[in-house]
């Protein structure tokens, strides 16, 4: 055993290896922490709900409220789905670890923290801590492996919030009941992870989402119950049996039995002298939609409380709505992530380092980064003109944004269509840098491309044009008039050798056409 400081009181306390490695919050049916909960939601009335909510504020036993919060999540499918969506928006994110600085000791501590954050239990730990979103607080017990050094968490155990209590002096401190402390005792240092997500300022006992949706749950349960009663009355046709004036008591009983059989078996046998009519009921003056609208309205209020919006949850039929409101509002998801980071850093990372390597000046930080939805197509369309105008952009940053891996030596890569076409064209032997220009052409502006092609063409004009132009100039010098010059051109055309000139002009025209198509998109 060793002695370290209690972070809550600042006083030294002894670390008991047995306590640190044992499940000290386990429940037993014969103990004060009874795993069997007394139901609350099945007997919920406005008076009963008010008493349950008030018991938490007054510092009385909050067990009934925690039980109700659990039952609402089990019974209301809509609330359960919305709350699970909000939890998974953060719990499904892989955490990262940042070193406190670039110093060797801080980098080493960060590497040690990464070892425990890579464990398979971390996603479940995050999910259990986010249970505090519904109830206002969540406590998870750390089971340390004390048989070897350094001590590492070998498992995490969720603590049922029904076993938690407030201290009677400030109603702020969180206590855990046990056989030795039926009224509750403070949580052991470095043994528990406490998460108290805040949706508003004030006591943690009044912060849970279950407190917000409890009234909506009660109203919806009343609505559903009345809806089914309404359907039994107005949803089934009225069966009317008719008998004659001379019918005996046995005949009447036969008719009554026949009506009952129609209700259960959809068929019956009656004497020919009797008759049964099926009368369609009215729709209850709109009652068939009244209850549905009431239930949907309650669900919409729940969606606002849990997700911060209703579009993707209740009426998000359009793609634009789903794009703007991506499941959970991004600011809410970020807030949940930052609060969870704080709890992990305070109650898991710091104890892990202090128990093994002592108190440090700085500690690594676990980060849970919520990805923001981004329109990558719009990003490309916006940044391309800037790159064409000389903006320098890191290729590694672009690869990270699009989720692309870094190109390694020997990897086959894709090339632009225009560049691929230019690379396949024959290259003049006297152009030493033509291939390099074609490869880098996609990086040049339109004006630079045209200037480069013009310079290349003019530099080769004298080399290939003498054979073509000299006979034409000689004919012009010999002709006395334009008519005589024009008349001699057909004969001259047959003997001119312009094949090389024509081939190079066609090549330049093809390159310019490709350049124009690329610039026009």
C-alpha positions as CSV (number, residue, x, y, z in Angstrom):
1,X,0.0,0.0,0.0
2,X,1.1,3.6,-0.7
3,X,-0.1,7.0,0.3
4,X,-1.2,9.7,-2.1
5,X,-3.4,12.8,-2.0
6,X,-7.2,12.6,-2.3
7,X,-8.0,15.0,-5.2
8,X,-11.3,16.0,-3.6
9,X,-10.0,16.9,-0.1
10,X,-6.2,17.3,-0.7
11,X,-5.5,15.0,2.2
12,X,-3.3,11.9,2.0
13,X,-5.0,8.5,1.9
14,X,-3.9,4.9,1.6
15,X,-4.5,3.0,-1.6
16,X,-5.9,-0.4,-0.9
17,X,-5.0,-2.9,-3.7
18,X,-7.9,-5.1,-2.7
19,X,-10.4,-2.3,-3.0
20,X,-8.9,-1.0,-6.3
21,X,-9.3,-4.3,-8.0
22,X,-12.6,-5.5,-6.6
23,X,-16.2,-4.7,-7.6
24,X,-17.3,-2.8,-4.5
25,X,-20.6,-1.5,-5.9
26,X,-22.1,-4.9,-6.7
27,X,-25.8,-5.3,-5.9
28,X,-27.4,-8.2,-4.0
29,X,-31.1,-9.1,-3.6
30,X,-30.5,-9.4,0.2
31,X,-28.6,-6.1,0.6
32,X,-29.4,-2.4,0.5
33,X,-28.3,-2.3,-3.1
34,X,-31.2,-4.4,-4.4
35,X,-31.1,-5.1,-8.2
36,X,-34.9,-5.5,-8.2
37,X,-36.5,-2.2,-8.8
38,X,-40.0,-1.3,-7.8
39,X,-41.9,-0.1,-10.9
40,X,-42.9,3.5,-11.2
41,X,-44.1,4.1,-14.8
42,X,-46.9,1.6,-14.6
43,X,-48.7,3.6,-11.9
44,X,-47.7,7.1,-13.2
45,X,-50.3,9.9,-12.6
46,X,-49.8,13.7,-12.6
47,X,-49.8,13.6,-8.8
48,X,-47.4,10.7,-8.7
49,X,-45.0,12.3,-11.2
50,X,-44.9,15.5,-9.3
51,X,-43.9,13.7,-6.2
52,X,-41.2,11.7,-8.0
53,X,-39.7,14.9,-9.5
54,X,-39.9,16.8,-6.2
55,X,-38.2,14.0,-4.2
56,X,-35.0,14.7,-6.1
57,X,-35.1,18.4,-5.5
58,X,-35.8,18.1,-1.8
59,X,-32.9,15.7,-1.3
60,X,-35.1,12.7,-0.5
61,X,-34.5,9.2,-1.9
62,X,-33.9,9.7,-5.7
63,X,-34.4,6.0,-6.4
64,X,-37.9,6.4,-7.7
65,X,-36.8,9.1,-10.2
66,X,-33.8,7.0,-11.4
67,X,-36.2,4.0,-11.9
68,X,-38.6,6.2,-13.8
69,X,-35.8,7.4,-16.1
70,X,-34.8,3.8,-16.8
71,X,-38.4,2.7,-17.5
72,X,-39.1,5.6,-19.9
73,X,-36.1,4.6,-21.9
74,X,-37.5,1.0,-22.0
75,X,-41.1,1.8,-22.7
76,X,-41.1,4.7,-25.1
77,X,-39.6,3.6,-28.4
78,X,-39.2,7.1,-29.7
79,X,-37.4,8.5,-26.7
80,X,-35.2,5.4,-26.6
81,X,-34.2,5.7,-30.3
82,X,-33.5,9.5,-30.0
83,X,-31.4,9.1,-26.8
84,X,-29.5,6.2,-28.3
85,X,-28.8,8.2,-31.4
86,X,-27.4,11.1,-29.3
87,X,-25.2,8.7,-27.2
88,X,-23.8,6.9,-30.3
89,X,-23.0,10.2,-32.0
90,X,-20.2,10.6,-29.4
91,X,-19.6,7.0,-28.2
92,X,-18.8,5.7,-31.7
93,X,-15.9,8.2,-32.2
94,X,-12.4,6.8,-31.7
95,X,-10.6,9.0,-29.2
96,X,-7.2,10.5,-29.8
97,X,-4.5,11.5,-27.2
98,X,-2.5,14.7,-27.3
99,X,0.8,15.1,-25.4
100,X,1.0,18.1,-23.1
101,X,4.1,19.3,-24.9
102,X,7.0,18.2,-27.2
103,X,9.2,17.3,-24.3
104,X,10.3,13.7,-24.0
105,X,8.5,13.0,-20.7
106,X,5.2,14.4,-22.0
107,X,5.4,12.4,-25.2
108,X,6.2,9.3,-23.2
109,X,3.1,9.9,-21.0
110,X,0.9,10.3,-24.0
111,X,2.1,7.0,-25.4
112,X,1.3,5.3,-22.1
113,X,-2.2,6.8,-22.2
114,X,-2.7,5.6,-25.8
115,X,-2.2,2.0,-24.6
116,X,-5.2,2.0,-22.3
117,X,-7.4,4.1,-24.8
118,X,-6.9,1.4,-27.4
119,X,-8.6,-1.2,-25.2
120,X,-11.8,-2.8,-26.5
121,X,-13.7,-1.7,-23.4
122,X,-13.4,2.0,-24.2
123,X,-16.5,2.3,-26.5
124,X,-18.6,0.6,-23.8
125,X,-17.1,2.9,-21.2
126,X,-18.1,5.9,-23.2
127,X,-21.6,4.5,-23.8
128,X,-22.1,3.8,-20.0
129,X,-20.9,7.3,-19.1
130,X,-23.3,8.9,-21.6
131,X,-26.1,7.3,-19.6
132,X,-25.8,10.5,-17.6
133,X,-27.5,12.3,-20.5
134,X,-30.8,10.8,-19.5
135,X,-30.4,10.6,-15.8
136,X,-28.2,13.7,-15.1
137,X,-25.2,11.7,-13.8
138,X,-23.4,8.5,-14.5
139,X,-20.8,6.6,-12.4
140,X,-18.6,3.8,-13.7
141,X,-16.3,1.8,-11.5
142,X,-12.7,1.1,-12.5
143,X,-11.4,-2.4,-11.8
144,X,-7.6,-2.0,-11.7
145,X,-5.2,-4.8,-12.4
146,X,-2.9,-4.5,-9.4
147,X,-1.1,-7.8,-10.0
148,X,1.5,-6.2,-12.3
149,X,3.0,-2.8,-12.9
150,X,2.0,-0.4,-14.2
151,X,-1.5,-0.7,-12.9
152,X,-4.0,-0.7,-15.7
153,X,-7.8,-0.8,-15.9
154,X,-8.8,-4.4,-16.6
155,X,-12.5,-3.7,-16.8
156,X,-15.2,-1.0,-16.2
157,X,-18.4,-1.6,-14.3
158,X,-21.5,0.6,-14.7
159,X,-23.0,1.6,-11.3
160,X,-26.8,1.7,-11.1
161,X,-27.7,5.3,-10.3
162,X,-30.5,4.0,-8.0
163,X,-27.7,3.4,-5.5
164,X,-26.6,7.0,-5.5
165,X,-27.7,9.7,-3.0
166,X,-27.1,13.4,-2.2
167,X,-25.5,14.5,0.9
168,X,-28.0,16.1,3.3
169,X,-26.1,19.3,3.9
170,X,-25.5,20.7,0.4
171,X,-27.5,18.3,-1.8
172,X,-24.5,18.4,-4.2
173,X,-22.0,15.7,-3.2
174,X,-22.7,12.3,-4.7
175,X,-22.7,9.3,-2.3
176,X,-22.9,5.6,-2.8
177,X,-25.1,3.5,-0.5
178,X,-23.7,0.2,1.0
179,X,-24.3,-2.1,3.9
180,X,-21.9,-0.1,6.0
181,X,-23.3,3.3,4.9
182,X,-27.1,3.0,4.2
183,X,-27.4,6.7,3.8
184,X,-24.4,6.9,1.4
185,X,-20.6,7.4,1.6
186,X,-18.3,9.5,-0.7
187,X,-16.9,7.7,-3.8
188,X,-13.5,6.3,-3.3
189,X,-10.7,8.3,-5.0
190,X,-9.3,6.9,-8.2
191,X,-11.8,4.1,-8.1
192,X,-14.8,5.7,-9.9
193,X,-15.3,7.8,-13.1
194,X,-18.0,10.4,-12.6
195,X,-19.8,12.0,-15.5
196,X,-22.3,14.8,-15.0
197,X,-23.3,16.2,-18.4
198,X,-24.9,19.6,-18.2
199,X,-27.8,20.7,-20.3
200,X,-28.5,23.7,-18.1
201,X,-26.9,25.4,-15.1
202,X,-27.8,24.2,-11.7
203,X,-27.9,20.9,-9.7
204,X,-26.8,17.8,-11.5
205,X,-29.9,16.1,-10.1
206,X,-32.1,18.4,-12.2
207,X,-30.1,18.1,-15.5
208,X,-31.2,14.8,-16.9
209,X,-33.2,14.6,-20.1
210,X,-35.6,12.2,-18.4
211,X,-36.8,15.1,-16.3
212,X,-37.6,17.0,-19.4
213,X,-39.5,14.3,-21.2
214,X,-41.3,12.8,-18.2
215,X,-44.4,14.9,-18.7
216,X,-44.5,14.2,-22.4
217,X,-44.2,10.5,-21.6
218,X,-47.1,10.6,-19.2
219,X,-49.3,12.5,-21.7
220,X,-48.4,10.2,-24.5
221,X,-49.2,7.1,-22.4
222,X,-52.6,8.6,-21.6
223,X,-53.1,9.3,-25.3
224,X,-52.2,5.9,-26.5
225,X,-54.5,4.3,-23.9
226,X,-57.4,6.4,-25.0
227,X,-56.6,5.8,-28.6
228,X,-57.0,2.1,-28.3
229,X,-60.2,2.5,-26.3
230,X,-61.5,4.8,-29.1
231,X,-60.5,2.2,-31.7
232,X,-62.5,-0.5,-29.9
233,X,-65.6,1.7,-30.0
234,X,-65.4,3.4,-33.4
235,X,-63.2,1.0,-35.3
236,X,-65.5,-2.0,-35.3
237,X,-69.0,-2.1,-36.9
238,X,-72.0,-2.3,-34.6
239,X,-73.7,-5.7,-34.8
240,X,-77.5,-5.6,-34.6
241,X,-79.6,-8.8,-34.3
242,X,-83.3,-8.8,-35.2
243,X,-85.9,-11.4,-34.2
244,X,-89.6,-11.7,-34.7
245,X,-92.4,-11.0,-32.3
246,X,-93.0,-14.7,-31.8
247,X,-89.4,-15.5,-30.9
248,X,-88.9,-17.5,-27.8
249,X,-86.3,-17.0,-25.1
250,X,-84.2,-19.8,-26.6
251,X,-84.4,-18.0,-30.0
252,X,-83.2,-14.8,-28.5
253,X,-80.3,-16.5,-26.7
254,X,-79.4,-18.2,-30.0
255,X,-79.2,-14.7,-31.7
256,X,-77.1,-13.3,-28.9
257,X,-74.6,-16.2,-29.1
258,X,-74.5,-15.6,-32.9
259,X,-73.6,-12.0,-32.5
260,X,-70.8,-12.9,-30.1
261,X,-69.5,-15.5,-32.5
262,X,-69.3,-13.0,-35.3
263,X,-67.1,-10.8,-33.1
264,X,-64.7,-13.6,-32.4
265,X,-65.0,-16.0,-35.3
266,X,-66.3,-13.8,-38.1
267,X,-69.2,-16.3,-38.7
268,X,-72.3,-17.7,-37.0
269,X,-75.4,-19.9,-37.7
270,X,-78.9,-18.5,-37.0
271,X,-82.5,-19.5,-37.9
272,X,-83.8,-18.2,-41.2
273,X,-86.4,-16.1,-39.4
274,X,-83.7,-14.0,-37.7
275,X,-81.4,-11.4,-39.2
276,X,-78.1,-9.7,-38.3
277,X,-77.1,-6.3,-39.6
278,X,-73.6,-4.7,-39.6
279,X,-73.9,-1.0,-39.1
280,X,-70.8,1.1,-39.9
281,X,-70.0,3.6,-37.1
282,X,-69.1,7.2,-37.7
283,X,-65.4,8.2,-37.5
284,X,-65.9,9.9,-34.2
285,X,-65.9,13.4,-35.6
286,X,-62.2,13.4,-36.4
287,X,-61.2,11.4,-33.3
288,X,-59.3,8.9,-35.5
289,X,-56.7,11.6,-36.3
290,X,-56.9,13.5,-33.0
291,X,-55.1,10.9,-30.9
292,X,-52.4,10.3,-33.6
293,X,-51.7,14.0,-33.8
294,X,-51.4,14.3,-30.0
295,X,-49.0,11.4,-29.9
296,X,-46.9,12.8,-32.7
297,X,-46.8,16.2,-31.0
298,X,-45.4,14.6,-27.8
299,X,-42.8,12.8,-29.9
300,X,-41.7,16.1,-31.5
301,X,-41.2,17.7,-28.1
302,X,-39.1,14.7,-27.1
303,X,-37.0,15.1,-30.3
304,X,-36.4,18.8,-29.5
305,X,-35.3,18.0,-26.0
306,X,-32.9,15.1,-27.0
307,X,-31.6,16.0,-30.4
308,X,-32.2,19.7,-30.6
309,X,-34.3,19.4,-33.7
310,X,-37.2,17.4,-35.3
311,X,-36.4,17.3,-39.0
312,X,-34.4,14.1,-39.2
313,X,-36.3,12.5,-36.3
314,X,-40.0,13.2,-37.2
315,X,-40.5,15.0,-40.5
316,X,-37.1,14.8,-42.3
317,X,-38.3,13.5,-45.6
318,X,-36.1,15.8,-47.8
319,X,-32.4,15.4,-48.5
320,X,-31.7,19.1,-47.8
321,X,-33.2,18.7,-44.3
322,X,-31.2,15.7,-43.5
323,X,-28.0,17.4,-44.8
324,X,-28.5,20.5,-42.6
325,X,-29.7,18.5,-39.5
326,X,-27.5,15.5,-39.5
327,X,-29.1,13.3,-36.8
328,X,-27.8,15.3,-33.8
329,X,-27.2,19.0,-34.0
330,X,-23.5,19.5,-34.4
331,X,-23.2,21.9,-31.5
332,X,-24.9,19.5,-29.1
333,X,-22.7,16.6,-30.2
334,X,-19.5,18.8,-29.7
335,X,-20.7,19.8,-26.2
336,X,-21.4,16.2,-25.2
337,X,-17.9,15.2,-26.5
338,X,-16.1,18.0,-24.6
339,X,-17.8,17.1,-21.4
340,X,-17.0,13.5,-21.8
341,X,-13.4,14.4,-22.5
342,X,-13.2,16.3,-19.3
343,X,-14.6,13.4,-17.3
344,X,-12.2,10.9,-18.9
345,X,-9.2,13.2,-18.3
346,X,-10.0,14.0,-14.7
347,X,-11.2,10.5,-13.5
348,X,-9.3,8.1,-15.6
349,X,-6.2,9.6,-17.2
350,X,-4.9,11.5,-14.2
351,X,-5.4,8.6,-11.8
352,X,-3.7,6.2,-14.2
353,X,-0.6,8.4,-14.3
354,X,-0.6,9.4,-10.6
355,X,-1.0,5.8,-9.3
356,X,1.9,4.6,-11.5
357,X,4.3,7.5,-12.0
358,X,3.2,10.1,-9.4
359,X,2.0,13.6,-9.8
360,X,3.0,15.4,-12.9
361,X,3.2,19.1,-13.9
362,X,1.2,18.4,-17.0
363,X,-1.0,15.5,-18.2
364,X,-1.9,14.2,-21.6
365,X,-5.4,15.0,-22.9
366,X,-7.9,12.6,-24.5
367,X,-9.7,14.3,-27.3
368,X,-13.0,13.2,-28.9
369,X,-13.3,15.1,-32.2
370,X,-16.8,15.2,-33.7
371,X,-16.5,15.3,-37.5
372,X,-18.5,18.1,-39.1
373,X,-20.6,17.4,-42.2
374,X,-18.9,19.1,-45.2
375,X,-20.0,19.5,-48.8
376,X,-16.8,18.3,-50.5
377,X,-18.1,19.0,-54.0
378,X,-18.6,22.7,-53.1
379,X,-15.1,22.7,-51.5
380,X,-13.5,21.4,-54.7
381,X,-15.4,23.9,-56.8
382,X,-14.3,26.8,-54.5
383,X,-10.6,25.9,-54.1
384,X,-9.8,24.9,-57.7
385,X,-9.9,28.5,-59.0
386,X,-7.7,29.6,-56.1
387,X,-5.1,26.8,-56.9
388,X,-5.2,28.0,-60.6
389,X,-4.3,31.5,-59.4
390,X,-1.3,30.3,-57.4
391,X,-2.6,29.3,-54.0
392,X,-0.4,26.6,-52.5
393,X,-2.4,23.8,-50.8
394,X,-0.9,20.9,-48.9
395,X,-1.5,17.5,-50.6
396,X,-1.5,15.7,-47.3
397,X,-4.1,18.0,-45.9
398,X,-6.3,17.4,-49.0
399,X,-5.8,13.6,-48.6
400,X,-6.9,13.8,-45.0
401,X,-10.0,15.8,-45.9
402,X,-11.1,13.3,-48.5
403,X,-10.0,10.2,-46.5
404,X,-7.3,9.2,-49.1
405,X,-4.1,7.5,-48.1
406,X,-0.7,8.8,-49.0
407,X,0.7,7.8,-52.3
408,X,3.7,5.5,-51.9
409,X,6.5,4.8,-54.4
410,X,5.5,2.3,-57.0
411,X,1.7,2.9,-56.5
412,X,-0.2,3.4,-59.7
413,X,-2.0,6.7,-59.7
414,X,-4.8,8.3,-61.6
415,X,-4.0,11.2,-64.0
416,X,-6.3,13.9,-65.5
417,X,-8.0,12.9,-68.8
418,X,-6.4,15.7,-70.8
419,X,-2.9,14.9,-69.4
420,X,-3.3,11.3,-70.3
421,X,-4.3,12.2,-73.9
422,X,-1.3,14.5,-74.2
423,X,1.2,11.9,-72.9
424,X,0.0,9.4,-75.6
425,X,0.6,11.8,-78.5
426,X,3.9,11.6,-80.6
427,X,6.5,14.1,-79.5
428,X,8.7,15.9,-82.0
429,X,12.3,14.8,-81.7
430,X,13.7,18.4,-81.6
431,X,11.5,19.4,-78.6
432,X,13.7,18.4,-75.6
433,X,11.3,19.6,-72.9
434,X,7.9,18.8,-74.6
435,X,7.2,15.8,-72.4
436,X,7.9,17.6,-69.2
437,X,5.6,20.5,-70.3
438,X,2.8,18.0,-71.1
439,X,3.1,16.3,-67.7
440,X,2.9,19.6,-65.9
441,X,0.4,21.2,-68.1
442,X,-2.5,20.8,-65.7
443,X,-0.6,23.1,-63.3
444,X,-0.4,26.0,-65.8
445,X,-2.9,28.7,-66.5
446,X,-4.6,29.0,-69.9
447,X,-2.6,32.0,-70.9
448,X,0.7,30.2,-70.1
449,X,-0.4,27.2,-72.0
450,X,-1.1,29.2,-75.2
451,X,2.1,31.1,-74.9
452,X,4.1,27.9,-74.5
453,X,2.4,26.3,-77.6
454,X,3.0,29.5,-79.6
455,X,6.7,29.6,-78.7
456,X,7.1,25.9,-79.7
457,X,5.4,26.4,-83.0
458,X,7.3,29.5,-83.9
459,X,10.7,27.9,-83.0
460,X,10.0,25.1,-85.4
461,X,8.5,27.2,-88.2
462,X,11.8,27.9,-90.0
463,X,12.9,24.3,-89.7
464,X,9.9,22.8,-91.6
465,X,8.5,25.8,-93.6
466,X,11.3,26.4,-96.2
467,X,10.3,23.3,-98.2
468,X,6.7,24.5,-98.3
469,X,7.1,28.3,-98.6
470,X,10.0,28.8,-101.0
471,X,8.1,27.5,-104.2
472,X,5.1,29.8,-103.3
473,X,7.4,32.8,-103.0
474,X,9.1,32.0,-106.3
475,X,5.7,31.7,-108.1
476,X,4.7,35.1,-106.6
477,X,7.9,36.8,-107.9
478,X,7.3,35.4,-111.4
479,X,3.6,36.4,-111.6
480,X,2.7,39.8,-113.2
481,X,-0.7,39.9,-111.6
482,X,-2.8,38.2,-108.8
483,X,-4.8,36.4,-111.4
484,X,-1.7,34.8,-112.9
485,X,-0.5,33.8,-109.3
486,X,-3.9,32.2,-108.5
487,X,-3.9,30.3,-111.8
488,X,-0.5,28.7,-111.0
489,X,-1.3,27.5,-107.4
490,X,-3.2,24.3,-108.5
491,X,-0.1,23.0,-110.3
492,X,2.2,24.0,-107.5
493,X,0.0,22.2,-104.9
494,X,0.8,18.8,-106.4
495,X,4.6,19.2,-105.9
496,X,4.7,20.8,-102.4
497,X,5.9,18.6,-99.5
498,X,3.7,19.9,-96.6
499,X,3.1,16.6,-94.8
500,X,5.3,17.5,-91.8
501,X,3.9,21.0,-91.5
502,X,0.3,19.7,-91.6
503,X,1.0,17.0,-89.0
504,X,2.5,19.5,-86.6
505,X,-0.4,22.0,-87.1
506,X,-2.9,19.2,-86.4
507,X,-1.0,18.3,-83.2
508,X,-1.1,21.9,-82.0
509,X,-4.8,22.2,-82.9
510,X,-5.6,19.0,-80.9
511,X,-3.7,20.3,-77.9
512,X,-5.4,23.7,-77.9
513,X,-8.8,22.0,-78.2
514,X,-8.0,19.8,-75.2
515,X,-6.9,22.9,-73.3
516,X,-10.2,24.7,-74.1
517,X,-12.3,21.7,-73.0
518,X,-10.4,21.5,-69.7
519,X,-10.8,25.2,-68.9
520,X,-14.5,25.1,-69.8
521,X,-15.1,22.1,-67.5
